[in-house]
Amino acid sequence: MYYWHWLKNIVRRPETTGFPTEPDGIAAAMANSDAVQTSARPVDGFLRRALAIRHIDAGSCNGCESELGLLSSPDYDLSRYGFSFTPSPKHADILVVTGVITDAMVQVIADVFEQMTAPKRVVALGSCAIDGWVFRGAPGVRGGLEGIVPVTTTIAGCPPSPGDILRGLLAAVDGVDPISGPREVRQ
């Protein structure tokens, strides 16, 4: 029986999807606004398609991490857009922070940001990293990422879909949402 499934999978082509052409309605509805908000502007000399991402989990439920991990799958294939993950902040171009920002993580996030070389981008991924979500006001919870490091792009949702995360990363680099165009850029 096992060999039948194995043989069937060899004959059938792998099923992959292309770049999402429409924003995910569920994540946008949960945030009551557009899922991707960016204040990024294109930087001259910024390597647009050879970027390293440093991810910091500030204490989350792993919902955002699982969606972020799906970007490496064949469906989204983060590497075809030139992105890769790096464990070292010294090699990173984009800092992605997920989870609730606690008092204990403030210095860690600031240190990682300082170790990154310029130009650097910061992405607040998920509602917890943006404003604390349901944990806002809890003891030891700082709230959002905004007061700690300069946030370039916010990606709303609990958790945001991989398509919205990819849109947000591209918006952080290019300064425009690849679907909506330049009107998504905040002043």
C-alpha positions in Angstrom: 0.0 0.0 0.0 2.9 2.4 0.8 4.4 1.9 -2.6 1.2 2.9 -4.3 1.2 6.4 -2.7 4.9 6.7 -3.4 4.5 5.9 -7.1 1.4 8.1 -7.4 3.5 11.1 -6.0 6.2 10.5 -8.5 3.8 10.6 -11.4 1.9 13.6 -10.2 3.5 17.1 -10.5 4.1 19.0 -7.3 1.5 21.6 -6.5 2.8 25.1 -5.8 1.2 28.5 -5.9 2.6 31.7 -7.2 2.9 35.1 -5.5 -0.5 36.0 -3.9 -2.3 38.4 -6.1 -4.8 39.6 -3.5 -4.4 40.4 0.1 -5.7 37.9 2.6 -9.1 39.2 3.8 -9.1 37.3 7.1 -6.0 39.0 8.4 -7.1 42.4 7.2 -10.5 42.0 8.8 -9.0 40.9 12.2 -6.8 44.0 12.3 -9.7 46.3 11.1 -7.3 47.9 8.7 -5.0 47.1 5.9 -2.7 44.3 6.8 0.5 45.9 5.6 1.5 49.3 6.7 4.9 50.7 5.8 6.9 53.8 6.3 9.8 52.5 4.2 11.3 54.3 1.3 13.6 52.7 -1.3 17.3 53.1 -0.3 19.9 53.7 -3.1 22.4 50.9 -3.0 20.1 48.6 -1.0 20.5 45.0 -2.2 16.9 44.4 -3.0 17.0 40.8 -3.7 19.8 39.4 -1.6 18.5 40.2 1.9 19.1 38.3 5.1 16.3 38.2 7.8 17.0 38.0 11.5 14.0 36.8 13.4 13.4 37.4 17.1 10.6 35.7 19.0 9.9 38.0 21.9 7.5 35.5 23.5 4.7 34.5 21.3 2.2 31.6 20.9 4.2 30.4 17.8 1.3 31.3 15.5 3.4 33.9 13.7 6.5 31.7 13.7 4.6 28.8 12.0 3.3 31.2 9.3 6.8 32.7 8.9 8.2 29.1 8.5 5.7 28.5 5.7 7.5 31.1 3.6 10.4 28.6 3.2 8.0 26.0 1.7 7.6 25.4 -2.0 4.2 27.2 -2.0 5.7 30.6 -1.2 9.5 30.0 -1.7 11.0 33.0 0.1 14.3 32.5 -1.6 13.0 33.2 -5.1 12.5 36.8 -3.9 16.1 36.9 -2.6 15.3 36.5 1.1 17.1 34.2 3.5 17.2 33.7 7.3 20.4 34.3 9.2 21.2 33.6 12.9 23.6 36.6 13.1 22.4 40.2 13.4 25.7 41.4 11.9 24.7 39.7 8.6 21.0 40.8 8.7 19.3 43.5 6.7 15.8 43.0 8.1 14.8 42.4 11.7 11.5 40.6 12.1 10.0 40.7 15.7 7.1 38.5 16.7 5.3 38.1 20.0 4.5 40.2 23.0 7.3 42.6 23.9 8.1 42.1 27.5 10.3 44.3 29.7 13.0 41.5 29.7 13.2 41.5 25.8 13.5 45.3 25.4 17.3 45.3 25.8 17.8 42.2 23.7 15.9 43.7 20.8 17.8 47.0 21.1 21.1 45.2 21.1 20.3 43.1 18.0 19.1 46.3 16.3 22.4 48.1 17.1 24.5 45.1 15.8 22.8 45.3 12.4 24.6 47.3 9.7 22.9 50.2 7.9 20.6 50.3 6.0 18.4 48.2 8.2 14.7 47.6 8.3 12.4 46.5 11.2 9.2 44.6 10.7 6.7 44.1 13.5 5.0 40.9 12.6 1.6 40.1 14.1 -0.8 42.0 16.4 1.2 41.2 19.5 4.4 42.9 18.2 2.4 45.9 16.9 0.5 46.9 20.1 0.5 44.0 22.6 -2.9 42.7 21.4 -4.8 40.9 24.2 -1.7 41.1 26.5 -1.6 44.9 26.5 -1.6 46.3 30.0 -0.5 43.0 31.6 2.3 43.1 34.2 5.8 43.0 32.6 4.4 43.6 29.1 5.8 46.6 27.3 3.2 46.7 24.5 4.3 47.4 21.0 7.7 47.5 19.3 7.3 51.2 18.3 9.1 52.8 21.3 12.1 50.4 21.3 13.4 50.5 17.7 12.2 52.5 14.6 9.6 50.2 13.0 9.6 50.3 9.2 6.7 48.0 8.4 3.8 46.5 10.4 2.0 43.3 9.4 -1.2 42.9 11.2 -3.1 39.7 12.0 -3.3 37.0 14.6 -1.4 35.4 12.9 -1.0 37.1 9.5 -1.0 34.8 6.5 2.2 33.9 4.7 1.1 35.9 1.7 0.7 39.0 3.9 4.1 38.4 5.5 5.7 38.2 2.0 3.9 41.4 1.0 5.1 43.1 4.1 8.7 42.0 3.6 8.6 43.2 0.0 7.1 46.5 1.1 9.8 46.9 3.8 12.5 46.7 1.1 10.8 48.5 -1.8 8.8 51.1 0.1 5.5 50.1 -1.7 3.1 47.3 -1.3 3.5 45.0 -4.4 -0.3 44.7 -4.7 -1.8 48.0 -3.7 1.0 50.2 -5.0 2.5 53.4 -3.5 -0.6 54.5 -1.7 0.2 52.2 1.1 3.2 54.2 2.1 2.6 56.3 5.3 4.1 59.7 5.6 
